[in-house]
Amino acid sequence: MKQSNRISNSRETSEFKLISTKLIRIYQKFISSQDSEVCNFTPSCSQFGMSAIQNFGVLQGVLLITDRLCRCNGAAKFHYPIDLQTGLSFDPIDHYSHQSLR
């Protein structure tokens, strides 16, 4: 019985991941493309969110996205290294680990 619960939970998690990433893709394709470039970070907040959900799951991913959106403002350039190619603040998902999120 525990085995079937794990499979069910895994399926639910995968479905939530799929839905979450699809919603981000819809945002990127239809909403973000209509705005001018307003994100202060590289990768963009939506790219960061997609990676966060794929790497950490929906719950931790949403928390990371929320944190990132709160930090996406003009002051970011004073607190993060600047990517020389884009001139934006550099904050990739690779800087986060499962260990640091516990």
N, C-alpha and C positions, 0 to 999 in steps of 0.2 A: 504494500500500500504506500509506503514512503517513496518507493521508486516512481509510482505513478504521479504522486504529488510533485516530485522534482521535475518530471517531464511536463506536467501541467504548468508549474511555475515558470519553467524555462520557456515554454511556448508563450505564456502571457508576457514575460519579459521581452521576448523577441517581437511580439506584436506591438507592445508599447514602444520599443525602439524604432520599429518600422514606421509607426504612425508619427512619432515625434520627428524623425528625420524627414519624412515626407512633408510634414508641416513646415519645416525649415526650408526645404527645397521650394515649396510653393511661395513662401515669403521671398526667397532669393530671386525667383523667376518673375513674379508678378508685382511685388511691392517694392522691394529693394532696388530693382532695376529702374523704377520710376523716379527714385530719389537721386539727388546728387551724392557723391561720395561723402558720407558724414561720419563714418566710423573712424575713431582715433587710433585704432590698433591694426596691426598685421599679425596674424591673419584676422580677417574681419570678424566681428562678433558672431555673425551667422555661421561662418566657417568654424570658428572656435566651438560654437554650440553643437554643430554636427559632430565634430571630433570628440567633444566631451561625452555626448550620449553614446557614441560608438565605443569609446574606450572605458567609460565608467558606469554605463547603464543610465536609465532614465532618471532615477531619483538624484543621484550625485551629479549627473549631467545638468539637470535643471538647476540645481543649487549653484554649480559652477557658472552656468549661463547668467543666472540672476546676479551673482557677484560681479561677473564681467560687465554686464550692462550698467551696473551701479558705478563702475570705475571708468566707463567710457565717456570721458568728458575732457575738456581742454587742459585740465591739470595732469592728465596722464603723461604728457611729455616730460614732466618734472620727476616722475617716479619710475620710469621704465627706460631701458636702453632704446635708442632710436635706430630703426632699420635704415641703413644708408641708401638702399635702393628705393624705398617708398617714402621715407621721411616720417613714417608713422611709428608709434610706440610698439615695441616688440614684446609680445606676450603669448607664445605658442603653448598649446596644450601639453607639449612635451615637458614643460617646466613643472607639471603637476604629476604626482604619483599616487598610487593607491595608498601607500604608506602615509603620505602627508595629509590625506583626506580622512583619516580615522580619528 
